[in-house]
Amino acid sequence: FRTAMDQSTPCLNNPLGVKGVGELGTIGATPCVVNAVADALARNGHAQHTVQLQMPLTSARLWTLLQVHGSGH
């Protein structure tokens, strides 16, 4: 890995002038979870409804989707 330091706009909120990336690890998790749910829905006859998945992907939204469109079988 090669690391580069960009000091053109330092953060003024801390003595080091650095900016955090604390949530960076969660960025890839969201699409992975949505894809897993879409795959599970498709395998159970709901492939046409996976385009309706929206974030936040709550259990209530999934329940409503399944109730509105039936069991899929």
Chimera marker file (.cmm) of the C-alpha trace (Angstrom):
<marker_set name="trace">
<marker id="1" x="0.000" y="0.000" z="0.000" r="1" g="1" b="0" radius="0.5"/>
<marker id="2" x="1.073" y="3.543" z="-0.651" r="1" g="1" b="0" radius="0.5"/>
<marker id="3" x="-0.159" y="6.242" z="1.697" r="1" g="1" b="0" radius="0.5"/>
<marker id="4" x="-0.457" y="9.882" z="0.699" r="1" g="1" b="0" radius="0.5"/>
<marker id="5" x="-1.103" y="12.781" z="3.026" r="1" g="1" b="0" radius="0.5"/>
<marker id="6" x="-3.298" y="15.589" z="1.731" r="1" g="1" b="0" radius="0.5"/>
<marker id="7" x="-2.897" y="18.585" z="4.003" r="1" g="1" b="0" radius="0.5"/>
<marker id="8" x="-4.639" y="21.079" z="1.728" r="1" g="1" b="0" radius="0.5"/>
<marker id="9" x="-7.690" y="21.399" z="4.002" r="1" g="1" b="0" radius="0.5"/>
<marker id="10" x="-6.806" y="20.334" z="7.533" r="1" g="1" b="0" radius="0.5"/>
<marker id="11" x="-9.553" y="19.809" z="10.081" r="1" g="1" b="0" radius="0.5"/>
<marker id="12" x="-9.619" y="22.610" z="12.637" r="1" g="1" b="0" radius="0.5"/>
<marker id="13" x="-11.454" y="20.560" z="15.282" r="1" g="1" b="0" radius="0.5"/>
<marker id="14" x="-8.461" y="18.631" z="16.606" r="1" g="1" b="0" radius="0.5"/>
<marker id="15" x="-4.763" y="19.296" z="17.194" r="1" g="1" b="0" radius="0.5"/>
<marker id="16" x="-3.606" y="16.817" z="14.525" r="1" g="1" b="0" radius="0.5"/>
<marker id="17" x="-5.691" y="18.401" z="11.772" r="1" g="1" b="0" radius="0.5"/>
<marker id="18" x="-6.953" y="14.993" z="10.652" r="1" g="1" b="0" radius="0.5"/>
<marker id="19" x="-10.438" y="13.911" z="9.618" r="1" g="1" b="0" radius="0.5"/>
<marker id="20" x="-11.989" y="10.635" z="10.690" r="1" g="1" b="0" radius="0.5"/>
<marker id="21" x="-13.365" y="7.845" z="8.557" r="1" g="1" b="0" radius="0.5"/>
<marker id="22" x="-15.053" y="5.949" z="11.387" r="1" g="1" b="0" radius="0.5"/>
<marker id="23" x="-18.011" y="4.700" z="9.351" r="1" g="1" b="0" radius="0.5"/>
<marker id="24" x="-15.978" y="3.647" z="6.329" r="1" g="1" b="0" radius="0.5"/>
<marker id="25" x="-16.249" y="-0.041" z="7.210" r="1" g="1" b="0" radius="0.5"/>
<marker id="26" x="-20.048" y="0.043" z="7.097" r="1" g="1" b="0" radius="0.5"/>
<marker id="27" x="-20.310" y="1.459" z="3.578" r="1" g="1" b="0" radius="0.5"/>
<marker id="28" x="-20.002" y="-1.916" z="1.846" r="1" g="1" b="0" radius="0.5"/>
<marker id="29" x="-22.213" y="-3.774" z="4.322" r="1" g="1" b="0" radius="0.5"/>
<marker id="30" x="-25.456" y="-2.062" z="3.310" r="1" g="1" b="0" radius="0.5"/>
<marker id="31" x="-25.512" y="-3.178" z="-0.338" r="1" g="1" b="0" radius="0.5"/>
<marker id="32" x="-24.436" y="-6.671" z="0.725" r="1" g="1" b="0" radius="0.5"/>
<marker id="33" x="-27.399" y="-6.994" z="3.082" r="1" g="1" b="0" radius="0.5"/>
<marker id="34" x="-29.847" y="-5.597" z="0.519" r="1" g="1" b="0" radius="0.5"/>
<marker id="35" x="-28.493" y="-7.989" z="-2.136" r="1" g="1" b="0" radius="0.5"/>
<marker id="36" x="-28.864" y="-10.927" z="0.253" r="1" g="1" b="0" radius="0.5"/>
<marker id="37" x="-32.481" y="-9.988" z="0.989" r="1" g="1" b="0" radius="0.5"/>
<marker id="38" x="-33.195" y="-9.494" z="-2.729" r="1" g="1" b="0" radius="0.5"/>
<marker id="39" x="-31.684" y="-12.909" z="-3.456" r="1" g="1" b="0" radius="0.5"/>
<marker id="40" x="-33.800" y="-14.540" z="-0.733" r="1" g="1" b="0" radius="0.5"/>
<marker id="41" x="-36.936" y="-12.875" z="-2.073" r="1" g="1" b="0" radius="0.5"/>
<marker id="42" x="-36.128" y="-13.939" z="-5.642" r="1" g="1" b="0" radius="0.5"/>
<marker id="43" x="-35.574" y="-17.538" z="-4.565" r="1" g="1" b="0" radius="0.5"/>
<marker id="44" x="-39.046" y="-17.490" z="-3.016" r="1" g="1" b="0" radius="0.5"/>
<marker id="45" x="-40.908" y="-16.173" z="-6.023" r="1" g="1" b="0" radius="0.5"/>
<marker id="46" x="-40.597" y="-12.429" z="-5.440" r="1" g="1" b="0" radius="0.5"/>
<marker id="47" x="-37.948" y="-11.530" z="-8.036" r="1" g="1" b="0" radius="0.5"/>
<marker id="48" x="-40.204" y="-8.935" z="-9.643" r="1" g="1" b="0" radius="0.5"/>
<marker id="49" x="-40.636" y="-7.127" z="-6.310" r="1" g="1" b="0" radius="0.5"/>
<marker id="50" x="-36.983" y="-6.764" z="-5.346" r="1" g="1" b="0" radius="0.5"/>
<marker id="51" x="-36.780" y="-3.444" z="-7.211" r="1" g="1" b="0" radius="0.5"/>
<marker id="52" x="-39.123" y="-2.056" z="-4.547" r="1" g="1" b="0" radius="0.5"/>
<marker id="53" x="-36.587" y="-2.541" z="-1.751" r="1" g="1" b="0" radius="0.5"/>
<marker id="54" x="-35.688" y="0.786" z="-0.203" r="1" g="1" b="0" radius="0.5"/>
<marker id="55" x="-33.467" y="1.797" z="2.675" r="1" g="1" b="0" radius="0.5"/>
<marker id="56" x="-33.851" y="1.631" z="5.536" r="1" g="1" b="0" radius="0.5"/>
<marker id="57" x="-34.628" y="-2.009" z="4.884" r="1" g="1" b="0" radius="0.5"/>
<marker id="58" x="-36.763" y="-2.744" z="7.930" r="1" g="1" b="0" radius="0.5"/>
<marker id="59" x="-38.589" y="-5.910" z="8.856" r="1" g="1" b="0" radius="0.5"/>
<marker id="60" x="-41.853" y="-3.945" z="8.653" r="1" g="1" b="0" radius="0.5"/>
<marker id="61" x="-41.169" y="-3.005" z="5.028" r="1" g="1" b="0" radius="0.5"/>
<marker id="62" x="-40.350" y="-6.595" z="4.121" r="1" g="1" b="0" radius="0.5"/>
<marker id="63" x="-43.463" y="-7.843" z="5.917" r="1" g="1" b="0" radius="0.5"/>
<marker id="64" x="-45.625" y="-5.317" z="4.050" r="1" g="1" b="0" radius="0.5"/>
<marker id="65" x="-44.064" y="-6.303" z="0.717" r="1" g="1" b="0" radius="0.5"/>
<marker id="66" x="-44.806" y="-9.968" z="1.374" r="1" g="1" b="0" radius="0.5"/>
<marker id="67" x="-48.358" y="-9.266" z="2.562" r="1" g="1" b="0" radius="0.5"/>
<marker id="68" x="-49.228" y="-7.027" z="-0.387" r="1" g="1" b="0" radius="0.5"/>
<marker id="69" x="-47.834" y="-9.402" z="-3.010" r="1" g="1" b="0" radius="0.5"/>
<marker id="70" x="-48.690" y="-12.734" z="-1.404" r="1" g="1" b="0" radius="0.5"/>
<marker id="71" x="-46.484" y="-15.700" z="-0.659" r="1" g="1" b="0" radius="0.5"/>
<marker id="72" x="-45.051" y="-15.917" z="-4.182" r="1" g="1" b="0" radius="0.5"/>
<marker id="73" x="-45.810" y="-19.618" z="-4.601" r="1" g="1" b="0" radius="0.5"/>
<link id1="1" id2="2" r="1" g="1" b="0" radius="0.2"/>
<link id1="2" id2="3" r="1" g="1" b="0" radius="0.2"/>
<link id1="3" id2="4" r="1" g="1" b="0" radius="0.2"/>
<link id1="4" id2="5" r="1" g="1" b="0" radius="0.2"/>
<link id1="5" id2="6" r="1" g="1" b="0" radius="0.2"/>
<link id1="6" id2="7" r="1" g="1" b="0" radius="0.2"/>
<link id1="7" id2="8" r="1" g="1" b="0" radius="0.2"/>
<link id1="8" id2="9" r="1" g="1" b="0" radius="0.2"/>
<link id1="9" id2="10" r="1" g="1" b="0" radius="0.2"/>
<link id1="10" id2="11" r="1" g="1" b="0" radius="0.2"/>
<link id1="11" id2="12" r="1" g="1" b="0" radius="0.2"/>
<link id1="12" id2="13" r="1" g="1" b="0" radius="0.2"/>
<link id1="13" id2="14" r="1" g="1" b="0" radius="0.2"/>
<link id1="14" id2="15" r="1" g="1" b="0" radius="0.2"/>
<link id1="15" id2="16" r="1" g="1" b="0" radius="0.2"/>
<link id1="16" id2="17" r="1" g="1" b="0" radius="0.2"/>
<link id1="17" id2="18" r="1" g="1" b="0" radius="0.2"/>
<link id1="18" id2="19" r="1" g="1" b="0" radius="0.2"/>
<link id1="19" id2="20" r="1" g="1" b="0" radius="0.2"/>
<link id1="20" id2="21" r="1" g="1" b="0" radius="0.2"/>
<link id1="21" id2="22" r="1" g="1" b="0" radius="0.2"/>
<link id1="22" id2="23" r="1" g="1" b="0" radius="0.2"/>
<link id1="23" id2="24" r="1" g="1" b="0" radius="0.2"/>
<link id1="24" id2="25" r="1" g="1" b="0" radius="0.2"/>
<link id1="25" id2="26" r="1" g="1" b="0" radius="0.2"/>
<link id1="26" id2="27" r="1" g="1" b="0" radius="0.2"/>
<link id1="27" id2="28" r="1" g="1" b="0" radius="0.2"/>
<link id1="28" id2="29" r="1" g="1" b="0" radius="0.2"/>
<link id1="29" id2="30" r="1" g="1" b="0" radius="0.2"/>
<link id1="30" id2="31" r="1" g="1" b="0" radius="0.2"/>
<link id1="31" id2="32" r="1" g="1" b="0" radius="0.2"/>
<link id1="32" id2="33" r="1" g="1" b="0" radius="0.2"/>
<link id1="33" id2="34" r="1" g="1" b="0" radius="0.2"/>
<link id1="34" id2="35" r="1" g="1" b="0" radius="0.2"/>
<link id1="35" id2="36" r="1" g="1" b="0" radius="0.2"/>
<link id1="36" id2="37" r="1" g="1" b="0" radius="0.2"/>
<link id1="37" id2="38" r="1" g="1" b="0" radius="0.2"/>
<link id1="38" id2="39" r="1" g="1" b="0" radius="0.2"/>
<link id1="39" id2="40" r="1" g="1" b="0" radius="0.2"/>
<link id1="40" id2="41" r="1" g="1" b="0" radius="0.2"/>
<link id1="41" id2="42" r="1" g="1" b="0" radius="0.2"/>
<link id1="42" id2="43" r="1" g="1" b="0" radius="0.2"/>
<link id1="43" id2="44" r="1" g="1" b="0" radius="0.2"/>
<link id1="44" id2="45" r="1" g="1" b="0" radius="0.2"/>
<link id1="45" id2="46" r="1" g="1" b="0" radius="0.2"/>
<link id1="46" id2="47" r="1" g="1" b="0" radius="0.2"/>
<link id1="47" id2="48" r="1" g="1" b="0" radius="0.2"/>
<link id1="48" id2="49" r="1" g="1" b="0" radius="0.2"/>
<link id1="49" id2="50" r="1" g="1" b="0" radius="0.2"/>
<link id1="50" id2="51" r="1" g="1" b="0" radius="0.2"/>
<link id1="51" id2="52" r="1" g="1" b="0" radius="0.2"/>
<link id1="52" id2="53" r="1" g="1" b="0" radius="0.2"/>
<link id1="53" id2="54" r="1" g="1" b="0" radius="0.2"/>
<link id1="54" id2="55" r="1" g="1" b="0" radius="0.2"/>
<link id1="55" id2="56" r="1" g="1" b="0" radius="0.2"/>
<link id1="56" id2="57" r="1" g="1" b="0" radius="0.2"/>
<link id1="57" id2="58" r="1" g="1" b="0" radius="0.2"/>
<link id1="58" id2="59" r="1" g="1" b="0" radius="0.2"/>
<link id1="59" id2="60" r="1" g="1" b="0" radius="0.2"/>
<link id1="60" id2="61" r="1" g="1" b="0" radius="0.2"/>
<link id1="61" id2="62" r="1" g="1" b="0" radius="0.2"/>
<link id1="62" id2="63" r="1" g="1" b="0" radius="0.2"/>
<link id1="63" id2="64" r="1" g="1" b="0" radius="0.2"/>
<link id1="64" id2="65" r="1" g="1" b="0" radius="0.2"/>
<link id1="65" id2="66" r="1" g="1" b="0" radius="0.2"/>
<link id1="66" id2="67" r="1" g="1" b="0" radius="0.2"/>
<link id1="67" id2="68" r="1" g="1" b="0" radius="0.2"/>
<link id1="68" id2="69" r="1" g="1" b="0" radius="0.2"/>
<link id1="69" id2="70" r="1" g="1" b="0" radius="0.2"/>
<link id1="70" id2="71" r="1" g="1" b="0" radius="0.2"/>
<link id1="71" id2="72" r="1" g="1" b="0" radius="0.2"/>
<link id1="72" id2="73" r="1" g="1" b="0" radius="0.2"/>
</marker_set>
